[in-house]
Structures are given as C-alpha cells and as structure tokens.
C-alpha cells in the first residue's frame, strides 16, 4: 500500500524553510520597532536631555525602560548627578570595568533625584537613567558637576565645606581665633552624621542626631585655640557626601545663665550644657507634687532626680525630645541633674512647678490650680 506521508527529507526541508521565513520576519519586525539604542557620550558639566519611551532598553527585572550615557571621569573627583523633568526616574552608576558602583534610593518624595560618588580611577563611566517602574515614561534632563571637597586638614571658623566618607573618619584641625558661641552642623542625605570635638584641658563633645533628622549639630562656647573636629558616620557605617558648616553666633547674656546650685521652687532658669551634667538643688518644707521640665532646641534633654531614697530619670516625657519628671515628694532636699541623652550641647531651660497635696491620706490628689 502506498504511504500518504511525504518522504522524510522533503518534510524536514519544508520545516526549515518555514523557520527561515519566520526568523526573517521576526528580525525585520524587531528592527523596525526596537532599534538598538545609542550609548550617548557626554561631558561632565553638560546638561543632557532625553525621554524614556517603550522603544528604549527593557529592564527584565522590573519591566522599566532605561537609557545609557557615557562620561569620562577622573580619579579622586567627587561627582554629582541630578535627574529632573517629568520622568519619575532613578539613576545608577557603573565603573570602567562594568562594575556597579551606586544607585539612588527609591524614595518617591525625593525631588530632584541626586546621585553622588567619589571616583576611584580614571576611565569611561556609565550613567543609567531608568524609570522607577514599568509605567514610568517621559522627558528628563540630567545635570552633572564636580564638587569641591575637603576631607581633612586645617580649617578656620567660620567655614563651609563638602566632604566624603567611606568607612574612615575625617579629621580637621579647627582654629578658633575669637572666643564665642559656635554652631557646627554636619548634614548628609547619604549617611547618619556624627560629630566629635576635642580641645584644650580635656574639652570633649560629641553629637549624633541633634540636627534635622539624622544630621549632627554641636552648639557650644569655645575659647580661642586649636580643636580637633572629627566627622564620621554613626557606628562607622555609611558612605557618601556630607556638608560641614561652622558659624559664630551672638553670645548669651551671662545674667540669664544659671548653671547649677540652689534652685527656687516654681521658677524657670536658663543654663548652658557642655557635655557634663549640671546639678541643681531644691528644698521642700512640705509634701508636694512636683513637675520638673527641661527643654532645649539644641540637644536631646535628659533629667535625673535624686534624694530621700529615690532616683528618677526621664528622656522624652515632655514635648518632642524634652524631658519631664512628675513626682510626689516628701519634705527634704533633692538634686536635679540636667544632662543630655547620648550627646549634644547648647542652651536649655529648666523649670519647676509644685502643688500641695490636699488628701492627707496620700492619694496624690492635686490642687486644681498650679502655681505660675
């Protein structure tokens, strides 16, 4: 009986022909709809204009699209890239050997998007502009510039500078030419800032988060002389750019300062904290309900109350980072210690309010009116 199937060589030949035609059509169609994107060459300081569309390169990890730009960068320079425009985008930086170096954080509130990096070697670097997700399209501009940087050495107040941290502390020899009140701010979007200041006769201060967010701030009275200022990342962890500014402020009136000693009840005084607890004494002639408040805009207040076999402390019992202690106290003498939680320095206010106990049984009931 004759077979109805074509000979095997003929069947294979037909299949190869179909595959060849299909491949040719697919290649032609891809060439028309997805042209190979150009790797744009750029110069540091030049503004680049672009637009992310569905015709750009596809990120198979999250479905976003991206474009690439090449820049020649020099070793030792600190460069900053800023992405703006309608695009909800992000930035990544790759080194001369194609190694990933850094990328922007995916923070939808951050505008504009900035990326900074210390360049380790001369070469051709790749900056990638990407949409934040598969639905991110639109025009953008990319600016770049080199930042002036000082990672140590001798500085004289007042001064403003930019530095870079990468696991090693940056040390400055700070010259104070005129005694006065100084504020030292260390700010960074890349790391948790930490400041240390040491000087003559055992002077030492440090601060972690007294500035905005994770920024560090020292507010202190300094005599003329030389100090060592250390800028580092908190806990030694973190890489990135920081700014350091040191400014002189108007001196506080010494008549307004009450740094320790006897303290009258139901009063408010101002003091100056230098990193060492300040002791105040109060005396009660009768059983009273006492409220003690310590407030400061310069550091995180911390209170301790000692006496008559009691010891109480508080960090943030007041508003924000202010401290508050409320206690029913027997007649006697007590010590109030004004300090800081962790680190910090600056001006503070300390106040006491008292009210008599009306219930002789000791139920801690208070008079409805507190003394002013």
C-alpha positions in Angstrom: 0.0 0.0 0.0 1.3 3.4 -0.9 2.1 5.8 2.0 0.3 9.1 2.3 3.1 10.8 4.2 5.8 12.8 2.3 9.3 11.5 2.3 11.3 12.4 5.5 13.9 14.6 3.6 11.1 16.6 2.0 9.3 17.1 5.3 12.5 18.4 7.0 13.2 20.7 4.1 9.7 22.3 4.4 10.1 22.8 8.1 13.5 24.6 7.7 12.1 26.8 5.0 9.2 27.9 7.3 11.6 28.5 10.2 13.8 30.6 7.9 10.9 32.8 6.8 9.6 33.2 10.3 13.0 34.2 11.6 13.5 36.7 8.8 10.1 38.3 9.5 10.8 38.5 13.2 14.2 40.1 12.7 12.8 42.6 10.3 9.9 43.5 12.6 12.2 43.9 15.6 14.5 46.2 13.6 11.5 48.4 12.7 10.0 48.6 16.2 13.1 48.3 18.6 16.1 50.0 17.1 19.3 49.5 19.1 19.6 52.4 21.5 22.6 54.7 21.2 25.1 54.9 24.1 25.2 58.7 24.4 28.6 60.3 25.1 28.5 63.2 27.5 30.8 65.7 29.1 30.9 66.4 32.9 29.0 69.7 33.4 26.9 69.3 30.2 23.1 69.1 30.6 21.7 66.1 28.8 18.1 65.9 27.5 16.3 62.6 26.9 13.0 60.8 27.1 12.2 57.3 28.3 9.8 55.5 25.9 8.8 51.9 25.3 11.3 51.8 22.4 14.2 52.0 25.0 16.1 49.1 26.5 14.0 47.0 28.8 14.9 46.0 32.4 13.8 42.4 32.6 13.9 42.6 36.4 11.0 45.1 36.9 9.8 46.0 33.4 11.1 49.5 33.4 12.9 51.1 30.5 16.3 52.9 30.5 18.9 54.8 28.6 22.7 54.9 29.0 25.1 57.8 29.0 28.9 57.6 28.9 31.2 60.1 30.7 35.0 60.2 31.1 35.7 60.8 34.8 39.0 61.4 36.7 40.2 59.5 39.8 39.8 61.4 43.1 37.0 63.6 41.9 33.6 63.9 43.7 30.8 64.0 41.1 27.1 64.7 41.5 24.4 63.8 39.0 20.9 65.3 39.2 17.9 64.0 37.4 14.9 66.2 36.8 11.9 66.6 34.5 8.6 64.9 34.1 10.1 61.4 34.4 9.7 59.5 37.7 13.2 58.1 37.4 16.2 56.8 39.1 20.0 56.8 38.5 22.7 54.1 38.6 26.5 54.4 38.0 28.8 51.8 36.6 32.6 51.8 36.6 35.1 51.4 33.7 35.0 47.6 34.0 31.2 47.5 34.0 31.0 47.1 37.8 28.0 48.5 39.6 29.1 51.4 42.0 25.9 53.0 43.4 22.3 53.9 42.7 19.7 56.4 44.0 17.3 55.3 46.7 13.8 54.7 45.6 12.2 57.5 47.5 9.1 58.9 45.8 9.3 62.1 47.9 12.8 62.9 46.9 12.9 65.6 44.2 15.1 66.2 42.4 16.9 62.8 42.3 20.6 63.1 43.1 23.5 60.6 43.0 27.0 61.4 44.3 30.1 59.3 44.1 33.9 59.5 44.7 35.7 58.4 41.6 38.3 55.7 42.2 40.1 55.6 38.8 40.3 57.4 35.5 38.1 55.9 32.9 34.8 55.7 31.0 31.8 55.6 33.4 28.2 54.7 32.6 25.3 56.6 34.0 21.9 54.8 33.5 18.7 56.8 33.6 15.7 54.5 34.3 12.0 54.7 35.0 11.1 53.8 38.6 8.7 51.1 37.3 7.1 49.7 34.2 4.7 52.7 33.9 7.3 55.4 34.2 7.8 57.3 30.9 8.5 60.9 29.9 11.2 63.5 29.2 14.1 64.2 31.6 17.2 66.2 32.0 20.5 65.0 33.5 22.9 67.5 35.0 26.4 66.7 36.3 29.1 68.5 38.1 32.3 68.1 40.1 32.0 69.1 43.8 34.9 70.8 45.6 35.9 68.5 48.5 37.9 68.8 51.7 38.3 65.5 53.7 40.7 66.9 56.4 43.4 69.4 57.2 43.4 72.8 58.9 40.2 75.0 58.8 39.4 78.3 60.5 35.9 79.2 61.7 33.6 80.4 60.2 33.8 77.9 57.3 31.6 75.8 55.0 32.9 72.8 53.1 31.9 69.5 51.5 33.5 66.1 52.3 33.3 62.4 51.5 33.1 59.5 53.9 33.9 55.9 53.1 34.5 54.0 56.3 37.3 56.2 57.6 36.9 59.2 59.9 37.7 62.6 58.5 39.8 64.8 60.9 40.1 68.6 60.9 42.3 70.9 62.9 39.8 73.7 63.8 41.3 77.1 64.5 39.1 79.3 66.7 40.5 82.8 66.5 37.9 84.6 68.7 36.2 83.1 71.8 32.5 82.9 71.4 29.4 80.8 70.8 29.7 78.5 67.7 27.3 76.1 66.0 28.8 73.2 64.0 26.4 71.4 61.6 27.1 68.2 59.7 24.4 67.3 57.2 24.1 64.4 54.8 21.4 62.7 52.7 23.6 59.6 52.3 24.5 58.6 55.9 23.9 59.2 59.6 26.2 62.0 60.6 28.3 62.0 63.8 30.5 64.8 65.2 33.3 64.8 67.8 35.0 67.9 69.1 38.0 67.8 71.5 40.2 70.6 72.7 42.4 72.0 75.5 42.1 70.9 79.1 40.1 67.8 78.4 37.4 69.6 76.4 35.2 67.0 74.6 31.8 67.0 73.0 30.0 64.7 70.6 26.7 64.5 68.8 24.7 62.2 66.7 21.2 63.4 65.8 20.7 66.9 67.3 20.3 68.4 63.8 17.5 67.7 61.4 16.7 64.0 61.0 20.0 62.1 61.2 22.1 65.2 61.0 24.6 66.2 63.7 24.9 69.5 65.5 27.1 70.9 68.2 26.2 74.3 69.9 29.0 75.3 72.3 31.0 78.1 73.8 34.7 77.9 72.6 37.8 79.7 73.8 40.3 80.9 71.2 42.7 78.0 70.3 43.0 74.8 68.3 40.5 72.0 68.4 40.2 68.6 66.7 36.9 68.1 64.8 36.1 64.6 63.6 33.3 63.9 61.1 32.2 60.4 60.7 29.3 58.1 60.0 27.4 57.0 63.1 28.5 53.5 64.2 31.2 53.6 61.5 28.7 52.5 58.8 27.9 54.5 55.7 29.3 56.0 52.5 28.6 59.4 51.0 28.7 63.1 50.8 28.3 65.5 53.7 28.4 69.2 54.3 30.1 70.9 57.3 29.4 74.4 58.3 30.7 76.3 61.4 29.3 79.6 62.3 29.7 82.1 65.1 26.5 83.2 67.0 25.6 86.0 69.4 26.8 85.3 72.9 24.2 84.6 75.5 23.8 87.1 78.3 25.6 85.7 81.4 22.9 87.3 83.6 20.4 84.9 82.0 22.5 81.8 82.7 22.1 79.7 85.9 24.5 76.8 85.6 23.8 74.8 88.8 23.4 75.5 92.5 20.3 76.2 94.6 17.1 76.5 92.6 13.9 78.2 93.9 10.7 76.3 93.5 8.1 77.4 90.9 10.7 79.2 88.7 12.3 78.9 85.3 16.0 79.4 84.6 18.3 79.1 81.6 21.5 77.1 81.5 24.3 76.0 79.2 25.1 72.4 78.8 28.7 71.4 77.8 28.6 67.7 77.8 28.7 67.3 81.6 25.7 67.0 83.9 24.7 70.2 85.8 23.4 69.8 89.4 20.6 72.0 90.9 19.3 71.6 94.5 15.7 72.1 95.6 14.4 72.0 99.2 10.9 71.0 100.1 9.5 72.0 103.5 6.3 70.1 103.0 4.9 67.2 100.9 4.4 68.4 97.4 3.6 67.2 93.9 6.5 68.4 91.7 6.8 68.7 87.9 10.3 69.4 86.5 10.7 70.3 82.8 13.9 70.5 80.8 13.6 71.9 77.3 16.2 72.5 74.6 16.3 73.3 70.9 19.9 72.2 70.7 20.1 68.7 72.1 18.0 65.8 73.5 17.3 66.7 77.1 17.7 64.2 80.0 16.7 64.7 83.6 17.6 62.8 86.8 16.1 63.4 90.3 17.9 62.1 93.3 17.1 62.3 97.1 15.3 60.9 100.0 15.9 57.3 98.9 14.5 57.9 95.4 16.1 58.1 92.0 14.0 59.0 88.9 15.0 59.8 85.3 13.4 60.8 82.1 14.4 61.3 78.4 11.4 62.3 76.3 8.5 62.7 78.8 7.9 66.3 77.7 7.2 67.7 74.2 9.4 66.2 71.4 12.8 65.5 72.8 12.2 67.5 76.0 12.4 65.8 79.4 9.8 65.8 82.3 9.7 64.3 85.7 6.5 64.3 87.8 6.7 63.0 91.4 5.1 63.2 94.8 8.0 64.2 97.1 8.3 64.2 100.8 9.9 67.1 102.7 13.7 67.2 102.2 16.5 68.2 99.8 16.7 66.9 96.3 19.2 67.1 93.4 18.1 67.8 89.8 20.7 66.7 87.2 20.3 68.4 83.8 22.0 66.4 81.1 21.7 65.1 77.5 20.7 61.7 76.2 23.8 60.3 74.4 25.4 63.5 73.3 24.9 67.2 72.4 25.4 70.6 73.8 23.8 74.0 73.9 21.3 76.2 75.7 18.4 74.8 77.8 15.7 75.9 80.2 14.8 74.3 83.5 11.5 74.9 85.4 9.7 73.5 88.4 6.0 73.6 89.3 4.6 72.5 92.6 1.2 71.9 94.0 0.1 70.9 97.5 -1.4 67.5 98.3 -5.0 68.1 99.6 -5.7 64.4 100.6 -3.9 63.7 103.9 -4.3 60.0 103.1 -1.8 60.4 100.3 -3.9 59.7 97.2 -1.8 62.1 95.3 -4.7 64.4 94.5 -3.6 67.9 93.4 -4.9 71.3 93.8 -6.8 72.4 90.6 -4.5 75.4 90.2 -0.7 75.2 89.8 1.4 78.0 90.9 2.8 80.1 88.0 
